Amino acid sequence: MAQQTANSLKNKALNDLNAGKLPQALKKAQLGVKKFPKDSDYHAIAGFVLTEMERYKQSIPHFIEASRMKPDDAQFVENLANALMQTGQIPRALSYAEQKLEKFPNNKELNRVIDEIQLKGQNWRLIIEHATQRLEKDFENPDLLSTRGRAYGEIGYVDQSSQDISRAYELAPEKEEIAIRKANNLHQSGDKEASARILRNVLEANPLSASALYQLSSSVTKDQSGQLLEAVEHAISESDHVNSVLEFAKAQLISRRDGLNAALPQFARANKVQHETNPYDYTFEEKKLGVIRKLFGAELAKTTEVDSGAPRPIFVVGQPRSGTTLMEMMLSSVPHIAGLGELTLATDLSRPFVENGDSFDASAAAEFKGEFRRLMPPVPEGSIAFIDKMPHNYQRVGFLLMAFPNAKIINMMRDPRDVGLSKWIRRFPAPGMRYASNLEAIAHSANLYRQYMAHWDKVFGDRILTVAYEDLVADPKAHSQKVAQFCNIDWDGRMMHPEKNTKQVRTASIDQVRKKISTSSVGGWREVAEHIRPMLDGFKPELWPEYDFG
C-alpha cells in the first residue's frame, strides 16, 4: 500500500513536470522526500525541477543525496556535475566530473560538462584563484598545487605550471594523478627517461592505470612494446567499460611493434569509441564560418590603425599537425623571440562576437588587444616579439589583425592527407578537436580551414604568409629566411635546428620536434590509403590546387 502511494505521488510529480507545471511538481517532489526518504527518485525529481527553474544552487543537495543513494546511476552524477558548473563552482565541478568519468568513461553529459569548463580560459583562471586562496592556509597541499599547476599550463603559464607540479610531486610522489602529471611535464621538457621511470613506478602500484599505460605507450622502444602491450590488454580485459585511452595505447603499441598498417584497424576502434562519446557538429562549424565572413569584410580591414605595441605578436596558424609547432620552435630559436605555445585567449575574447554576431569595431578591437596583453603569460624582458601558435586561430585571424595591426600571421599549409592521417593515429580528447576521431569529419574540417584562409587572404592580403610544410622541410634555410624577413626579424642559423631548442613542448608534436628537420613524413598517407578512404574521398580537390588529387 505504501509503495502504491509512493508511486502515485511520483507519477503526479512527473506529470506536472512534463506539463510544465514546475511549482506543482516541486511541491509534490518535496513532499515525497519527506514521506519516503529512502526513495532516491524524489530527490532526483526535485533536483531536476529546480534545474528547470534555474535554481541550480537549491538543486545540488538533492542531486548529492540521489547520487549517494544510487552511486551506480549515471544520471544523478550528470545532474550534479551540471548544477555545480551552473552555480560557478568550477573547481569542484571539474574535479567531480573527471573523477566520475573514471566510473562512467563514455558518459556524454559528463564529457559535455568537462568540455564546457575546459573550453574557457576564464574557468582555468577561476581554478587558479580558488587554489591560490586555499593554499594561503594550506600552503603544502599537494592536490591543490597539482590542480593549480594543471590550470596554469592550460593558459600558457609554463614556468608556474612546472613549479607547482614539481612541488606537488616532491610532497606526494605516491599519488597517481600527481605522478602522472609530473611525468607528462618531464616529457614536455624533453626528459623522456625520467618521465618513463615515474610512469613505471605508477604501474607497479597500479597496473591498470590507463593514463600511465597510454603515456608510456608513446615512448617505449619496439623491443619494449610487446611486454607493455600485454599489460594494456590485461587492463582492457579488467575494465568494466570500453576505455578509449586504453584502446589508443593498444593501437600505438601495435604500430610500434608491427607497423602502422597493422595498427590502423585498432586506431579505427579507438577513434570510434572516442567519437561516439564526443561527436563533431558539422552544422555548427559551418554556421561559425558564415558568422565570421559576415563580421569581417575588406572595407572593415582598411579601418585599422598602426599599432606600435611591443612585443609584436606573431600568430602561427594552420591545421593541427601541419607544422605549427615546428615553426614556433624555429622562430623561438632566435634570441628575443618568445614562444608562448598555444594560447586560448583569442578563442575566449572572440567567443561573444561569434556567438552573438556583434560587430567587431575599433572600440571592440582596442578592448580585445588590452585584455589579450593583460592576460597573456609574461615574456622575458627584452623580447621584441612573442609567438602564439594556437592552430585553430585560423578561424580568428580577423580579430587578431584588427586588434594587432602590427601582427604577423604565418599560415602553415600541409597536404591534408598527411595531416589527416597524423590526426587519426593520435589521441585528441580536447573539445576543439572532436573532428579528429572521425575520418569524414577530418576532411570536413580541413575543407573549412581552406575556406577560412581563402577569406582571410582576400581581406588581409600580404599580412599573411603561407608556408608549405613540404617546402619548409625540404629547404629549411631558404624558407626560414623568408619567414624571418616577413616577420621583420634578423635571420639566425639556429632556426634550422629546432631540435636544439630547449623550450617546453605541450602538443602532439612533443617527440617529432626533438629530432632534426626531415622529409620522412611527407606522402606517408599513400602507404595506408585503403584504411583512410572515407577521409580521402571527403576532400574537395578544388580547395587544394597545390596538391594532386588525381
SULSULCOR-V490257 format. One record per pair of residues at least 4 apart in sequence whose ideal C-beta (glycine too) atoms are under 7 Angstrom apart, sorted by the first residue. I is the first residue (numbers start at 1). J is the second residue. Records with the same first field share a line. If there is no record, write none. Layout:
BEGIN
I = J ; J
END
This chain:
BEGIN
1 = 5
2 = 6
3 = 7
4 = 8
5 = 9
6 = 10 ; 36 ; 39
7 = 11
8 = 12
9 = 13 ; 28 ; 31 ; 32
10 = 14 ; 32 ; 41 ; 42
11 = 15
12 = 16 ; 28
13 = 17 ; 25 ; 28 ; 29 ; 32 ; 45
14 = 18 ; 45
15 = 19
16 = 21 ; 24 ; 25 ; 28
17 = 25 ; 45 ; 49
21 = 25
22 = 26 ; 49 ; 52 ; 53
23 = 27
24 = 28
25 = 29 ; 49
26 = 30 ; 46 ; 49 ; 50
27 = 31
28 = 32
29 = 33 ; 42 ; 45 ; 46 ; 49
30 = 34 ; 46
31 = 35
32 = 36 ; 39 ; 42
33 = 37 ; 42 ; 43 ; 46
36 = 42
40 = 44 ; 66 ; 69 ; 70
41 = 45
42 = 46
43 = 47 ; 62 ; 65 ; 66
44 = 48 ; 66 ; 76
45 = 49
46 = 50 ; 62
47 = 51 ; 59 ; 62 ; 63 ; 66 ; 79
48 = 52 ; 79
49 = 53
50 = 55 ; 58 ; 59 ; 62
51 = 56 ; 59 ; 79 ; 83
55 = 59
56 = 83 ; 86 ; 87
57 = 87
59 = 63 ; 83
60 = 64 ; 80 ; 83 ; 84 ; 87
61 = 65
62 = 66
63 = 67 ; 76 ; 79 ; 80 ; 83
64 = 68 ; 80
65 = 69
66 = 70 ; 76
67 = 71 ; 76 ; 77 ; 80
70 = 76
74 = 78 ; 104 ; 107
75 = 79
76 = 80
77 = 81 ; 100 ; 104 ; 110
78 = 82 ; 107 ; 109 ; 110
79 = 83
80 = 84 ; 96
81 = 85 ; 93 ; 96 ; 97 ; 100 ; 110 ; 113
82 = 86 ; 113
83 = 87
84 = 89 ; 92 ; 93 ; 96
85 = 90 ; 93 ; 113 ; 116 ; 117
89 = 93
90 = 94 ; 117 ; 123 ; 126 ; 127
91 = 95 ; 127 ; 130
92 = 96
93 = 97 ; 113 ; 117
94 = 98 ; 114 ; 117 ; 127
95 = 99
96 = 100
97 = 101 ; 110 ; 113 ; 114
98 = 114
100 = 104 ; 110
101 = 105 ; 107 ; 110 ; 114
104 = 110
105 = 241 ; 243
106 = 241 ; 242 ; 277
107 = 111
108 = 112 ; 277
109 = 113
110 = 114
111 = 115 ; 277 ; 278
112 = 116
113 = 117
114 = 118
115 = 119 ; 431
117 = 123
118 = 431
119 = 431
120 = 348
121 = 125 ; 155 ; 344 ; 345 ; 348
122 = 126 ; 348
123 = 127
124 = 128 ; 151 ; 154 ; 155
125 = 129 ; 155
126 = 130
127 = 131 ; 147 ; 151
128 = 132 ; 148 ; 151 ; 152
129 = 133
130 = 134
131 = 135 ; 144 ; 147 ; 148
132 = 148
134 = 138 ; 144
135 = 139 ; 141 ; 144
138 = 144
140 = 171
141 = 145
142 = 146 ; 168 ; 171 ; 172 ; 175 ; 178
143 = 147
144 = 148
145 = 149 ; 164 ; 167 ; 168
146 = 150 ; 164 ; 165 ; 168 ; 177 ; 178 ; 181
147 = 151
148 = 152 ; 164
149 = 153 ; 161 ; 164 ; 165 ; 168 ; 181
150 = 154 ; 181
151 = 155
152 = 157 ; 160 ; 161 ; 164
153 = 158 ; 161 ; 506
155 = 344
156 = 340 ; 341 ; 343 ; 377
157 = 161 ; 377
158 = 162 ; 341 ; 504
159 = 163
160 = 164
161 = 165
162 = 166 ; 185
163 = 167
164 = 168
165 = 169 ; 181 ; 182 ; 185
166 = 170 ; 182
167 = 171
168 = 172 ; 178
169 = 173 ; 178 ; 179 ; 182
172 = 178
173 = 179
175 = 179
176 = 180 ; 202 ; 206 ; 209
177 = 181
178 = 182
179 = 183 ; 198 ; 201 ; 202
180 = 184 ; 202 ; 211 ; 212 ; 215
181 = 185
182 = 186 ; 198
183 = 187 ; 195 ; 198 ; 199 ; 215
184 = 188 ; 215
185 = 189
186 = 191 ; 194 ; 195
187 = 192 ; 195 ; 510
188 = 504 ; 505 ; 506 ; 510
189 = 504
190 = 502 ; 514
191 = 195
192 = 196 ; 219
193 = 197
194 = 198
195 = 199
196 = 200 ; 216 ; 219
197 = 201
198 = 202
199 = 203 ; 212 ; 215 ; 216
200 = 204
201 = 205
202 = 206 ; 209 ; 212
203 = 207 ; 209 ; 212 ; 231
207 = 231
208 = 235 ; 238
209 = 213
210 = 214 ; 235 ; 243 ; 245 ; 246
211 = 215 ; 245
212 = 216
213 = 217 ; 231 ; 232 ; 235 ; 246 ; 249
214 = 245 ; 248 ; 249
216 = 220 ; 228
217 = 228 ; 232 ; 249 ; 252 ; 253
218 = 252
220 = 224 ; 225 ; 228 ; 256
222 = 256 ; 257
224 = 228
225 = 229 ; 253 ; 256 ; 257
226 = 230 ; 257
227 = 231
228 = 232 ; 253
229 = 233 ; 250 ; 253 ; 254 ; 257
230 = 234
231 = 235
232 = 236 ; 246 ; 249 ; 250 ; 253
233 = 237 ; 250
234 = 238
235 = 239 ; 246
236 = 246 ; 250
239 = 243 ; 246
242 = 273
243 = 247
244 = 248 ; 270 ; 273 ; 274
245 = 249
246 = 250
247 = 251 ; 269 ; 270 ; 273
248 = 252 ; 270 ; 427
249 = 253
250 = 254 ; 266
251 = 255 ; 263 ; 266 ; 267 ; 270
252 = 256
253 = 257
254 = 258 ; 262 ; 263 ; 266
255 = 259 ; 260 ; 263 ; 425
258 = 262 ; 263
260 = 264 ; 425 ; 528
261 = 528
263 = 267
264 = 268 ; 528 ; 531
265 = 269
266 = 270
267 = 271 ; 424 ; 425
268 = 272
269 = 273
270 = 274
271 = 275 ; 424 ; 437 ; 438
272 = 276
274 = 278 ; 429 ; 437
275 = 279 ; 437 ; 438
278 = 434
279 = 434
280 = 434 ; 435 ; 438 ; 441
281 = 285
282 = 286 ; 444
283 = 287
284 = 288
285 = 289 ; 445 ; 448
286 = 290
287 = 291
288 = 292 ; 354
289 = 293 ; 448 ; 451 ; 452
290 = 294
291 = 295 ; 354 ; 357
292 = 296 ; 395 ; 398
293 = 455
295 = 353 ; 360 ; 398
296 = 300 ; 301 ; 398 ; 459
297 = 459
298 = 302 ; 458 ; 459
301 = 459 ; 460
303 = 362
304 = 402 ; 405
305 = 405
306 = 405
307 = 404 ; 405 ; 406
308 = 406
309 = 406
310 = 384
311 = 338 ; 379 ; 383 ; 384 ; 385 ; 386
312 = 384 ; 385 ; 406 ; 407
313 = 386 ; 388 ; 404 ; 407
314 = 331 ; 385 ; 387 ; 408 ; 410 ; 487
315 = 388 ; 393 ; 400 ; 407 ; 409
316 = 324 ; 327 ; 328 ; 387 ; 389 ; 410 ; 412
317 = 391 ; 393 ; 394 ; 397 ; 409 ; 411
318 = 322 ; 323 ; 324 ; 391 ; 394 ; 411 ; 412 ; 413
319 = 391 ; 419 ; 446 ; 449
320 = 391 ; 423 ; 433
321 = 419 ; 422 ; 423 ; 508
322 = 391 ; 412 ; 413 ; 414 ; 419 ; 469
323 = 327 ; 412 ; 414 ; 469 ; 472
324 = 328 ; 389 ; 391 ; 412
325 = 329 ; 389 ; 505 ; 507 ; 509 ; 513
326 = 330 ; 498 ; 509 ; 513
327 = 331 ; 389 ; 410 ; 412 ; 467
328 = 332 ; 339 ; 387 ; 389
329 = 333 ; 498 ; 501 ; 503 ; 513
330 = 480 ; 495 ; 498
331 = 337 ; 339 ; 387 ; 495
332 = 337 ; 338 ; 339 ; 387 ; 501 ; 503
333 = 492 ; 494 ; 495 ; 498 ; 501
334 = 489 ; 492 ; 494 ; 495
336 = 382 ; 383 ; 384
337 = 383 ; 385 ; 387 ; 489
338 = 379 ; 380 ; 383 ; 386 ; 387
339 = 387 ; 503
340 = 376 ; 377 ; 386 ; 387 ; 388
341 = 389 ; 506
342 = 389 ; 390 ; 507
343 = 376 ; 388 ; 390
344 = 348
345 = 349 ; 372 ; 375 ; 376
346 = 350 ; 390 ; 393 ; 396 ; 399 ; 400
347 = 351
349 = 368 ; 371 ; 372
350 = 354 ; 396 ; 399
351 = 355
352 = 356 ; 358
353 = 358 ; 360
360 = 364 ; 365 ; 399 ; 402
362 = 366
363 = 367
364 = 368
365 = 369 ; 402 ; 403
366 = 370
367 = 371
368 = 372 ; 399 ; 403
369 = 373 ; 403 ; 404
370 = 374
371 = 375
372 = 376 ; 403
379 = 383 ; 386
385 = 487 ; 489
392 = 432
393 = 397 ; 400
394 = 411 ; 449 ; 452 ; 453
395 = 452
396 = 400
397 = 401 ; 409 ; 456 ; 460
398 = 402 ; 456 ; 459
399 = 403
400 = 404 ; 407
401 = 405 ; 407 ; 409 ; 460 ; 463
408 = 486 ; 487
409 = 463 ; 464
410 = 465 ; 467 ; 483
411 = 453 ; 464 ; 465 ; 466 ; 467
412 = 467 ; 469
413 = 466 ; 467 ; 468 ; 469
414 = 418 ; 419 ; 469 ; 470
415 = 419 ; 470 ; 547
416 = 420 ; 446 ; 539 ; 544
417 = 421 ; 525 ; 536
418 = 422 ; 521 ; 522 ; 523 ; 524 ; 525
419 = 423 ; 446
420 = 424 ; 442 ; 443 ; 446 ; 532 ; 535
421 = 425 ; 524 ; 525 ; 528 ; 532
422 = 426
423 = 428 ; 436 ; 442
424 = 439 ; 442 ; 532
426 = 508
428 = 433 ; 436
435 = 441 ; 442 ; 444 ; 445
436 = 442
438 = 442
439 = 532 ; 534 ; 535
440 = 444 ; 534 ; 535 ; 538
441 = 445
442 = 446 ; 535
443 = 447 ; 535 ; 538 ; 539
444 = 448 ; 538
445 = 449
446 = 539
447 = 451 ; 539 ; 540 ; 543
448 = 452
449 = 453
450 = 454 ; 543 ; 544
451 = 455 ; 543
452 = 456
453 = 457
454 = 458
455 = 459
456 = 460 ; 464
457 = 461 ; 464
460 = 464
465 = 483 ; 486
467 = 472 ; 479 ; 483
468 = 472 ; 546
469 = 473
470 = 474 ; 522
471 = 475 ; 479
472 = 476 ; 479
473 = 517 ; 518 ; 519 ; 522
474 = 519
475 = 479
476 = 480 ; 496 ; 517
477 = 481 ; 496
478 = 482
479 = 483
480 = 484 ; 491 ; 495 ; 496
481 = 485 ; 491
482 = 486
483 = 487
484 = 489 ; 490 ; 491
491 = 495
498 = 513 ; 517
499 = 513 ; 514 ; 515 ; 516
505 = 509 ; 510 ; 513
509 = 513
525 = 529 ; 532
528 = 532
529 = 533 ; 536
532 = 536
533 = 537
534 = 538
539 = 544 ; 549
541 = 549
544 = 549
END
